[in-house]
Amino acid sequence: MKCVIIDDEPLAVELLKDFVSKIDSLELVNTFNNAIDAVSFINQTNVDLIFLDIQMPHFSGIEFLNTIEKKPLIIFTTAYSDYAVEGFNLGAVDYLVKPIPFHRFLKSVVRAQQIHNPAAVTPTADVAIATPEIDQDFMFVRAEYENVKLNFSDILFIEGLKDYVKIYTTDHKYTLTLISLIKLENLLSSKGFSRIHRSYIINIKHVKSIQKNKVLISDKRIPISESYKNAFFERINL
């Protein structure tokens, strides 16, 4: 894949260049220290993948992504986790928080390769995407650089964002982790959880009320889609 690095930090650019050089399937075609200079290049050149910083002077990575006509695959590389949800909503392959370890970079590249050319990539055990480890009444999920323990009873609901999910808990926080909603549905269906929408799994014990085609959990109204409605209502005897 032909790739470009856009980052205003020289040390970050050098690190990413070194990482790219270690992966035979990547060809670095250019680097930019600001997003403005990169716009015309991206619009005029065939690029498969961009490693894109978000916080840059004058023109952010988000603004850049909304400006370019061509839409290569994007892996965000940033020192700030605040923009993760927005990044995933923009269709990013991954969101890497600095300092970026090579193994995490490699995992992102494998995911990009799977999207770019699915038939050509077979993940190995070393770079395969981790899935939660389930034991009794809790699970571990991979979030950034650590495995976070989540008690089933503390989970309010789960929201799907493509290959990522946001797991909302009773302490008014959420955990962003790389796993499909289908895998979590299979893991949690026997633990009192129910899929009620293509984007939502809920913990039934935390449902406050059901209003037409929505459930109320905490202060969040979550939609019930027609395709899941009958199975959900049967499960709760409605």
N, C-alpha and C positions, 0 to 999 in steps of 0.2 A: 504494500500500500504506500502511495506517495503521501507524505505527511509534512505539516508545517507547524512550527512552534511560535506562539504569540504570547510574550510575557515581558513586562517592563523590568524585571529583575535579572541582571546579567548572570548571577550565580544560578538562578533557577533555570535559565536557558542552557547554561553549560551542563547542568545535571541532566536535563532532559535530552540534550544532544548525546551525552554519554550513554544514557539508557537506550535511546533509539539505535545507537551504533552496535549494541549488543544483540539486536533482534534482526535476523536476516530478512524477514518478510517486510521490514519497514525501510523506506527510502526517504531521507530528509531532503526536501527540495528547497526550503527557505526558512529563515527565522526572522521575526520582527519584534522590536522592543516597544511597539505601540500598535493598537488595532487599526488606527486610521490608515497607516501606510499599507496595511495588509488587505484592505477592502478590494482595491482594483486588481491586485495579484490574484486573489481568490476567485474573483469574478471572471478572470481571463485565463486561468490555468486549471487544468484537471488535477484536483487534490482530493484524496480519499479520506483523509483524517487530519483534524486540527487539535493540537494540544493548546488549550485556550485559558489564559488567566482571566479573572473577572474584574478585580479591582485594579484598573489602570488609569493614569491621568487623562482627563479630557474626554475619553471615549472608552466605556467599559466593555468587557467581553459580551455581556448581555446585549448591549446596544449594537455591537459589531454583528452578533448573530442575527439580530432583527434587521440588519441593513443589507447583508450580502444576498445576492440573487441565487447563487448556487449554495446548496446546503450539504457540505461534506459531513461525515461523522464527526462528532465533537466529544472530546474528553476534557472536562474542566479541570484545571490545576490551579488551586487557590489556597491562600492561607486562612480563608474564612469559610466556616461551615454554614453561615447564615443563609446563603443563597442556594443551598442544596435542592430544596423543593422546587424553586423556580427553575433551576438548571434541569432537573428531571422532567418538568412540565414542558420544557423546550425541546425535549427529545434527546438529551445528552446520553451518550453511551455509558458514561461513568462520571463520577465527581470525586476527584482526588484532593485531599487536604494535605498541604505542605506541613512538615517535611515528608516527602513521598518516598517510601522504601521501594526498592526495585521489584520485590515480589508482588507488591500491590499494583505497580505500574504494569507489570507483565500480565497480570490478571485482566486489567482493563484492555490491553492490546488484544488478548485472546478473544475477549467479548466483541471487540470491534471487528476482528477477523471473521468471527462467526456470522456477524451481520453482513459484512462485505462479501464474503464468499463462504457460505455455510458448508458446502461440500468439501472444502479444502482443509478444514480445521477439525481436529479431534483433540479435545482438552486432555491433558495428562493429569495424573493424580496431584502433581505439584502445583498446577494452576487451575484445577477445577474449582468451580464456585462452591463455597461451603454451604451446607444446609444445617438447620438447627439440630441440636442434639436433644432428644426428648427423654426425660426420665421423671416418672411420677407426676408431680403437680407443678413442674416448672420446665422451662426450656432455656437453652443458650442460643443466642443469635450473634452473628458477627456484625459489629458496628465499628467502622473505622479500624482501629488497631487493637481492639480487644473483644473478647467474648463476653457479652452482657447476659446476666441471668435475669429472666423474666418469670415471675410466678403467674400461672394461668389466672388465678383469682384477681390479680391486679390489672389484667388487660381489659380495657373497655371495648375497643374495637380496632380493626385493622383496615387500613386503606391501601389499595393497590395503586402503584405508580409504575406502569410497565413492569420491568423485571425487579423493581424495588418495591418495598412496602414500608408504610409508616405504622408503627405499633403504638397506639395511644394507651396510657396507663392512668391509674387512679391518682397519681401524684401530679397530674396535669402536665406531664412531659410526654415526648414521643421518641421512639427509637427508629432510625432509618437503617434498613438492612437490605442486603442483596439476596432476594429469594422470590420465587413466584408465588402468587396468591393461591394457586392450585395446590402447591406443596403444603402450604400452611393449612388450607382447607382439609386436606387429607390427614394431616397431623392432629388437628384440633377438633375435628367433628365429634369425636367421642369424649371430648372434655367440656362439653356444654357450649360449644360455639356453633354458629350457623352462618352459612353464606346467604346473604339476602340481596346481593347485587353483584354485578360483575366486578365492581371495585371495592366491595366491602364484606368483611366477615365480622360478626358481632359476638360478644359474650352475652348470652341470653340472661344471665343472672343480673346484669347491670341495666337491663331495659327498664325504664321508668314508665313508659306508656307507648301505645301504638295508636297513631293517628292517621287514618286512611292508608296511604302508601308510604308511611314513614314511621320509624321508631325513634324514640327519644332516649338518648344515653348521655348522662351528664347534661351539658347544655347543647349538645349536638343533635340535630335532626338528620337522620340517615335514611336515604331512599330505599324502598323495597321495590325491586323490579318485578315485572310480571312473570319472568321466567323462573324466579326463585320464590315467588309469593306463596303458591300452593304448598310446596314442601315445607316452608317455614311455618305457615299457619297450622299445618298438620302436626308439626313437631311440638308446638306450644298449645295444641288443642283448641284452636280458634276455628 
